[in-house]
C-alpha cells in the first residue's frame, strides 16, 4: 500500500506534507534551492508507524510567497514552530542540517536526535571560497540560482530543464543569497549546546570541504558520530534514499525503541 500523505499549514503559512502515524516524529529539512519533494524518497523508506513531516522552507516552492528575512535564524525559527511541543528527530540535508542543529540547540531535550548530510560550515575560515554556495553568493541574487544549479548538476543538465523549472529556480535566487550569506556571518549553533545524538553523513564523492565539515561535526558535537556513504555525492537523498534511511534515520529510531 502506498504511503498516504496529507497536508497542513503552520500559522506562518508553511505547508507541511504529513505521513505515517505514531508517537515518534521525524522532520525532514531540505537544502538550498531544493524543496519538500527532494526528501520524498527518504520519507517513503520510513515505516508507517513513524510520523514524518516534510516542508518547503521559506522562499522555496509553495513557500515562495512568504516574506523574509531569508536568514538561517529565520529558517530555524520556522522549524521550531513546526516541531511545536512534540519530541522529534530532525534530519537535515546540506543547509537543512544547520537548520536542524540550530533548532536542536533551542529546543534542548525535546529533540531526540539529529542527522546531517554534507552540511556547510561556511563560517569556518577553512571553508572553500570556490564552493557552489560561495560562487553563487558572489554572483548576486539575479544569477545566484543558475550559477548554483550549474555547479551542482552541470551545464548540460541545466540546459535540458524545462523553461518553467529554470524560471522557478531563478526566482529563488534572493532566498539562496540571503540564507547562504547569513551562514557566512557566524555559527548558528555551537557544538557544546547540542545535547542529543548527532550523526554527520558524508558521501565518498563529496568535495573536500564537505568531508572536513562532516568530520568536524562528528568530532566536536558531544554525542556525534560519522556515517560515510559509499559511492554517494551531494544528492544522496534522491540517489541513495534507502542507504540514507538506514544510516541517518534508522539508528535514531532503533535507539528510541530500546529506551
N, C-alpha and C positions, 0 to 999 in steps of 0.2 A: 504493500500500500504506500502511495506517495505521501511524503511528509506534508501535512496541511499547514499553510501559512496564513495568518490573519494579520490585520493591520490596526494600529492605534496611533494616537498623536499625543505628544507631550504638550504641556502648557506653552512652551516656547515655539511650538509648531513643527517639531521634528517628527516625521513619520517613522514608526517602528514596524519592522517585519517580525512577527512573533510565531514561533513554532514550538512543539513539544509541550510537556507539562511536568509538574513535579516541584519539589522544594528547592532544587538547585537551579540557579540562574547563571547562564553563560552569555556574556555580551561580546559580540564580535565587532571590532573597530577597524575600519578600513584606513588605508594610507592616503597619501597625497594624490590628487587627480584620479581618484577611484570612486567607488560608490558601494552601497549595500550589496549589490549583485556580485561584486568581486569576492565576497565572503560566503556566497550561497553554497558552493560545493562543500565547504567545511561544515556549514550548518546541516547539510544532508548526511554527513558522517556521524553526527552526534545522536545518540539514542533518543527515542521519543520520550523517555522518562526524565529527560532534562529539558528545562525551558531554555530557549535560545532567542536572543534578540539581536537583530542587525538594524542598521540605520544609515541613511545618507548624512554624513557630517555637514555641519553648517557651511553653506556655499556650494554644495555639490548636488547634482541631480534634483531630486524632489525638494531638497533644502536650498536650492539656488536662490530663491526669493528671500530667504532670511537675511536680515542685515548683519553687518559685522558688529564688533571687530572680529576679524578672522585670525585671531591670535591663538597660540597654544593654550593660554589661560582660559579663553572663552570656550574652546573645544573641551577642555577639562570640565568646566562648569556645566556644559551640556550633558556630558557623560554622568556627572554627579546627579543631575536632575533625572536622567533616565534610570539610574540604579535606585534612586529614592532610598527607602528604608530596607531594601532587600539585600540579604547576603548574596554575594556574587563572585564569579570568576570572570576576569577580564582578559580578552585575547586581542592583542593589537598588532596589525601588520604595518611595518615601516613607521611613518609618522604616528600612526594609531597606537604604537607601543608607548610613545611618550604621553599620549592622552590617557592610556590605561594606567601607567605608572603614576602620573600626576593625580588621577582620581584615587588610586590606592593610597597615596600619601594623605589625601584629605579625609578619606573615609575610614582609614585605620583598620580595625579588626573586622569591620563589615565585609572587607574584601578577602576572600578565601584563597586566592591565588591569582597570579598574573603570568601571562606568557607574551613575549615579544618576538617579532621576526624581523631581522635586519633593520632595527630601529636606529635612526640617525641621531648621533650625539653632536649636532652641528656647532654647539657652543665650545666644544673642546678645541684647544689650539692646534691639535694634530689633525683635525678633520679636514678632508680634502677640499681644496678650493676648486677642484675640477669635477666634483660630483654632479650628477644630474640636477640636483636641487640648487647647488651653488651657481651653476651656469644659467639655470632658469631664472633665478632671482636677479642675476646680473643683467639679464636681457630685458627686464622691465615687464610690467603686467600685460602689455599688449601681445608680447611674443613669448611670454613665460611658458604657457601651457604647451604650445607647439614645440618649443625647444626641449622641454622636459620629456614629452612623449617620444620625440625622435631619438633622444638619448636612451630611452628605455626600450623601445621596440624597433628602432631603425627607420631610416628614411623610406624604404620600400613599403613597409607595413603601414606607416603613417599615410603615404600617398594612396594606398589601397582602401583606406577607411572611407565610408560614406561621408558626403559633404556635411550632412546634419551632425554626424558624430564629431567631425572636426570643429564645426561651429560651436557645439555644446562644450567641447573641451576648451576652446579658446576663450569662451565666456567665463570659464573658471580660473582664468589667469590671475585675477585680483585676489581670489581666495588663496591660490598657491603661493603667491608672493607674500601675502600677509602672514600666513601660518609659518612658512619657512624662514621669513625674515625675523619673526618673533623668536624662533627657535635658536637663532644665532646670537640673540641678546644675552641669554643666560639660561641656566638649567631650570626646567620647570618642575624638577623633583630632585631630591638628594637621597643617595643610597641608604643612609642610616635611618631615614624616615619611612622606608618600605619594610614592613614587618611580616608580610606574607611570603610564602614560597614564590620564587620567580624563576621561570625557565626562559633563557635567552636563546632563540633559534637563529641559525645561520646556515646558508647553503654553501656547498663546496665551490660553487661557481660565483660566489659573492665577490664584490670589489674588496680590496684590502682594508679600506677604511670601515666598511661594514663588518668585516671579520674582527677587526680590532675593537669596534664598538660592542659587538656581542660578547666578546671575551671580557671587556671592561665591566659590562653589566653583571655577568656571572661571577666575576671576582670581587666586585665591590658591594653588591647588594647582600645583606647578611645571610639570606637564605636563597642565594642564587645558584643556578646550575646552567650548564651549556648543553644545547642539543644541536647536533650537526646533521644536516640533510644531505645525503649523498646524491650528487647529480643535480641539485636544485639551484635555481637562480632566484632573483628577487620576486618573481611571480609565483612562488610556491603555493599560495592559497588556491590558485587555479590549477597549476601544473602538477602539484604533489598534495592534493587535498587529503587523501587517506593517510599519508605519512604525516601531514600537518596535524591531523586529529590525533594520531597515535602518539606523537612526540610532544605536542604542545597543549593538548586539551585533556586527553585520557589520563595522564598522570595526576592531574588535579582532581578529576572525578574519582579515580581509584583511591586517592588519599582521603577524600571526604567519605567514601563508603566504608573505610576502615576505622574511622573515628567513632 
